[in-house]
């Protein structure tokens, strides 16, 4: 997958800080400091139980690892247990 846009560090440095933008819906993410895997759904990070991860046929190779500081500021949703 290629990025939609590419910006230089210099141009991004001028942008104001604001609310964190979650990854696209359907993305699987985890923190680089924690094993919990989240499914992005309606802008929320919803934790997945091991059973739900397996039942839905997800693969660990599709999980994107983000810095813990990024995951910490994103809004969390309810656990997906199934």
Secondary structure as GFF3:
##gff-version 3
##sequence-region A 1 82
A	DSSP	alpha_helix	9	13	.	.	.	ID=ss1
A	DSSP	beta_strand	28	31	.	.	.	ID=ss2
A	DSSP	beta_strand	37	41	.	.	.	ID=ss3
A	DSSP	beta_strand	44	47	.	.	.	ID=ss4
A	DSSP	alpha_helix	50	55	.	.	.	ID=ss5
A	DSSP	three_ten_helix	60	62	.	.	.	ID=ss6
A	DSSP	beta_strand	63	66	.	.	.	ID=ss7
A	DSSP	alpha_helix	68	73	.	.	.	ID=ss8
###
